[in-house]
Each structure stands twice: as C-alpha cells, then as structure tokens.
Amino acid sequence: MKVLRAASLGIALAMLASPEVLRYAAERRLARANRAFDYVLTRQTEVPNAIGVLRAISVAAVTTAPVLSGDSRAWVLAGSSVLVAREPERALGFYREALARGERAEIHLNVGRAAALAGHPEMAARAFVRALWISPVLESSVPPEFAALAATEVRRLEAELAAGRLEAPPPLPD
C-alpha cells in the first residue's frame, strides 16, 4: 500500500512539474541558440556556411516559442538571425510576432533595421521614431541615415505632449 501511495504521489508531482520542466528545457535551447547567434555574429567570416547556421538558429529559436508563450525573445532572436542572413522580409514577420507578445523599443529598432534593408524607408522611419519615443537612449543605435529625422520627430512629439496637444503616440509601423 505504501508503494502504491508513493507511486501515486510521484506521478502527481511529475504532472505538476511537467510544464516547468518543458519551460526550463526551452529556456536552455533558447540560451544555446543565443550563444550560437553571438558566436556567428562576431565571427561570420570564420564560420563555414554562416547563412545556413543563422537560418538554423532561427528555426531553433522558433521551436521554443510555443513553450515560452507570451515571451518575445524567441521571435526576436529568429528575426535577428534572418536579418543578419540578409532576409529582411522574413525578419519583419518574426518581429511582428514578437510585437504581438508585447511592445518593446528594441523590437521597433529591429523592425526599422529590417524595413530599411527591405527597401521600406517610410516604415523604417516610423519604427525608429516609435523606438526612440519609448526609449530615447536608443538614439545612438538608429542608423545614421534615419537618426536625425527620428530624433527631430520625437522632439516635436514631446513638445506637443508638453503643450497638451498630442492626440496619440507615434503610430506603429505597418
């Protein structure tokens, strides 16, 4: 009887811990993918088939997303991997998934970079303005061809806000 109770208790505990075990495994996979991305990013010329490796990192990141629901990190890593692999349209899709889980200035900054690379300068400009509106400290991270325009627009919006005339924050990029 004691063995049966112990087995039942063990099964019950395993069922309670199961979601966390899956989440920890996904966290470890995402951390490995992040380390791989950092490695390739700093040694692109030394990594054979760097583009293929970046695509694989993107796939690895996306596989963690269902377990890490509500967390944008997997989508941001997937987007950044394909952006570095020069696939900006795919990156935009991943960044949109990241934004669906919550708005962060860094995501908008990356949307701007991807949009600029994809040949969508208006979208890029809106994304950079939104990023600086949320976090002005990112100004030095905005590409030079967009930095002055974005900073000027944010200052204009801040003046409108201070005067009580701002009707809405900067729009989200398309």
N, C-alpha and C positions, 0 to 999 in steps of 0.2 A: 504494500500500500504506500509506503514511504517513497519507493522508487517511482510509482505512478504519479504521486504528488510532485515530486522533484522534476520529473519529465514534463508534466503539465506546466509547472512554474517556468521551466526553461523555455518551453515553446512560447508561452505568453510573453516572457521578457524579450525573446528574439523577435516576436511580431511587433512589439512596441519599439524596439531599437532599429528595426529594418529600414524605415525611411531615413534615419540619421546615418546608418551605415552607407546607404546609397549616396546620400549627400556628401559624406566625407570622401567617398571614392571619387565622386565627380569633382570635388574641390581639388583633390590630388591630381586628377587628369588635367584640370584647367591650369593648375600651377606648373605642371610639366610642359604643357603647351605654351604657357607664358615664357618659361625659361628657354624653350626652343626658339620662340619668336625673338627674344632678346639676343640669343646667340646668332641667329641668321641675320638679324638687323645690324649687328656690329661686325659681322664677318661675311657679308654677302659674296664677296669675290672669292672667298676661301671655301664656300660650301658648294659642292657639286650639285647641280640642279636646284639652285636656291628657289626658283619659282615653284617647282614641284613640291619642295619642302614647305614653302609658305602656304600652298594650297592644302597640303595635308594638315598643317597646323590649323587652318580654318575649319576643316572638317572635324578635327578633334575637338575644337572649341564648341562647335555647334552641337556635337553629341552630348555635351554636358548641359546644354541649355534646358532641356525638359526637366532634368532633376533639380536644377538651380532656378526654378521658375521665379519670375519676378526680379531676377538679377540680370543686369545688363552686361556684366563683364564678359560672358562668353560671346555675346553678339559683337561687342566692341573689339575683342581680340580677333574674331573671324573677319570683321570688316578691315581691321588694320592689316591683317595678314594679306588679304587680297588687294588692298590698296598698295602695299609695298610691292606686290606682284604685278602692279600696273593694270588692275582690273577695277577701275573706279565705279562702274555701274553696279557690279556685284557688291562692292564695299558699301555703296549707298543703301542697298537693300538690307544689308546686315545692320547698318547704323539706324535705319528706320525701325528695325526690330528692337534695337537697344533703346531707342527713344520711347517705344511703346511700353517699356518697363519703367520709365521714369526719366525726367529731363535732367541732364547734366551738361554743364558748359563744355566739358571735354568732348562730349559726343557731338555737340554742334560744331566745335572746332574741327573735328574729323569729317563731319558732313561737308563743311566748307572746303576742306582739302580735297575730298573725293569729287565734289561738284566742280571745283576748279580744274582738276585733272581730266574730268569727263567732258569739259568744254561747256559748262553751265555757269558762266560768271555771275549771273544775277542771283542764282540760287546760292552760290558760294558767298557772295556779299551778304545776303540775308542771314546765312548761317553764322558768318563771322560776327555780324552785329549782335545776333542773339547770344552767341558765346560770350562776347565782351559785356553785354548787358547783364548777364548772370554773374560773370567773374572777370572784372576788369584786369586782374593780374595776368590774364592770358594774352594781353595785347602783344607781348614780345613773341608769342607763338604764331601769330597770324602772319601768313606770307606777306612779304613786303609790298607786293602789288595790290593788296587789299587792306593793309594795316591803316593807312591814313584815312581812307574812306570810312572804314568801320569805326575807328576811334572818333572821327568827326560826327558821324551819325549818332553814336552813343552819347556824346556830349550834348548834341541837340536834343535828344530824347530826355536826358537828365534835366536839361533846362526847362523843358516842357513840364516834366514831372514836378520840379521845384516850384514852377509857376501855377501848378494845379490845372494845367491844360492837357495833360497826357490822357488820352482816352483809352489806350491799350498799350501793352508792351510791344516790343518789336515782333513782327509776325514770325511764325515758324517757317523755315524753308520748305519748299514744296516737297 
